[in-house]
Every structure is written in structure tokens, then in C-alpha cells.
Amino acid sequence: MKRKNKKKQKKTLVAVSALALSAAYGGPVFAQLQITCSQAIRFGAYDACSNGKLTVQPNGSTSNLGCLVTITAAQPGQCILSTLGPGPSKSVKVSFAVNFINITNGTSNVKIDSFQMRATTGTKSAAKATFSPTQVTNTVTLNVGARMNYNDNQAIGNYTGNITINAN
């Protein structure tokens, strides 16, 4: 007699719909500093069959600790740091305003943490970065990644949230 193993799996679309940005200016030197995002971080649609973590790296690679079947691909976010006029006279520090956020779907939420950014011309990902006046004047494209902490009891739905990036 054959015995079938049936695991209860829930399909959940999880996506950070946008990266809301604000620029904290360090004085008149930075009056023309601007950060804009053209692409949000997307964790994709998935079947979670246990608790775990899905990380989307700034370079687009992903890693998963737990039981997760991805239905659609994840993608990093992308933002551009630039000036609208004369460039800054000192280095610009860029960082995330908080260490984690909760993205929501109605009353359900998913914790997103371990935010990382990396300039497309760089080789190192970090939660904070410093760019020279020349780099900022020529614009810096930043790819943004993060880690989603999921569980097998996650409510089905589309989860959204925002993270703020500061530059000064």
C-alpha cells in the first residue's frame, strides 16, 4: 500500500513595492543632492513549507535558509545618487534609516532586515557607504538587497513596505 506524503503549502507573493527615499542634507554644500529609485526590491512569489530566510543580494543573487519553492524570480532594488547642480565639496555618506522594517498584507507582516547596498562599479556590499565628490557628481547607481524572514503560516497575499535611505 502506497502512502502519500502531503505537505500543506501556502503560496504567498511577497514584494517590497517601493523604496521610499529621503535625503538628509549636511548643509548648503548638499543643497543639490538627490536619490531616486527606479526599481523596488522584489522577493517574488513563493511556496513556504517551513520557517526560513530568503536573501536578495545587491548583485541579484539569492540565498535561502529553509524550505521555500520560488515561483517567480527575486530582484534587487536600484537607486541613483546624484546632484542636480554643482557637486558636493566633501564625501557623501549613504545609509539606511533603520535596521529592519515590517512589510504588510492587511494584518499580516513579514520582517525585512539585513539591508545592503552596493555601487554597480563596486565590489563590496554594505549597510553604509561613502562616496567621493567626484563619484556623486558623475552619479552613483546603487543596487539594494535585503533579507526576508518568512514562516510556513504566512498569510497568502501581496506584502508591501518602504525603507528610507539617507545621504549626508
N, C-alpha and C positions, 0 to 999 in steps of 0.2 A: 504494500500500500504506500503510495507516494504521499508525502506530506509537503504541503506548500507553505513556505515562509512568506508571510505578508507583513510588510512594514508600512506603518502609517506615515505617509509623506505629504507635506503641505507645500504647495507652490506659492512662493512669495516673491513679488517683484520688489526689489529694494534699490532705490536710487537716490543719491543726493541730487536734487533737481537744479541747484544753483549754488555757486559760491558767492555769497554777498560780500562785497569788499568795502572797506573804509580805509582812508589814508590818514594817519596821524602825522601831522606836519611838524617838523622840528624848527620852525621859524620861517622868515621871509625867503631864505635860500631855497626852500622846498615848495614855494607857492605854486609851481607848475608841475609837481609830481602827480602821477596818475597810475592807477592799477585798474585794469579791465579784464574780465574773464569771458572768453568766447566758448568755453566748453566746461560743463559740470562734471564732477566725479560721478561715474555710474558703476554700481556694483552688479547690475544685471538682474535677470530673473533666475531663480534657483529653487531647487527642492532641498530643504534642510531635513536631514534624517537624524541629527543629534545636535548637541551644542557645539559651537566652534567659532572660528575667526577666519574671515576672508580679508586678505590684504591686497589692495591695488597699489602697486609701486608707481612712482612718478614716471618710470621708463615704460610703463604699460604692462609689465609682467605681474602675475598674480601668484599668491600662495594661499593655501587653505589648510587649516588645522581643524579637523573634524570631518563629519560626513556631510558633504554638500555636492549636489549634482547641478552644475551650471547649465542653464537653458540658453541664456544669451550672454555674450561676452561683456566683461567689465572694461572700463576705460578710465584713465586718469583725467583730472581736470586740467585746464590750461588757462593761464593768466599772463598778461603782459604788463611789465613795469616800464614806464617811460616818462618823458617830460613833454609838456605842451609848448615850452619855450626854451629859454636858456637852461642848461643843465645845472645840477647841483654843484656846489663847490667842495663838498665833503661826501664821504661814503654814505650809502643808504642802507639801513638795516631793515630787513623784512622778516616778519614773524606772524604766527597765528595768534589771535587774541585770546584763545582759550585752548586747553589741552584736549578737550573732548566736547562733543555735542550729542544730543539725542535726536535722531530723525524720527518722525512720527507718521502714523497712519491712524487717524481717529484717536482712540485712547491707547493704542499700542505704540511702543517705541523700540528703537534699536540704538545701542550706543556705538558711536563712531569715535575712534581715537587714533593715536599714533600718526597724526598728520605729518606729512613730509613734503618738501618742495625741492625741485632741482632745476637749475637753469638748463635749457636744451644744449648749451655749449659746455656744460659742466659734467663732472663725473661723480659727484658726491650729493647724496640726498640728505636733507636735514630739516629740523623743525624751524630753524632760523638761518638766515643767510645775510651776508653783507656784500654789497656791490659797489664798485668804484664809480666816481662821477662819469668817467668815460663810458662804462658799461650802460649806465642808466640813460645817458644822453643818446646812445645808439639803440636803446630799448633792450630789455631782457625778457625773454619768454620763459615762463616758469611752468613746469608740469607739476601737478599736485596729486598726491596719493594719500590714502588713509586705510585704517583697519576697521572692518565691521564685525561686531560681536553678535552672533546670531544664536538662536536656540530652536529646538525642534517643535516648540509650542508657539512659534511666531505666528501671529495672525496674518492671514492672506491679505495682500494689498500693496499699494504703491506708497513707499515711505519717502518723505522729503524733509529737507532741513537746510540750514545755512551755516557757513563759517565765515568769520571776518578775518581778513589779512591786513595787518598794519605795516606801514612803511614810514620810517623817520630817519 
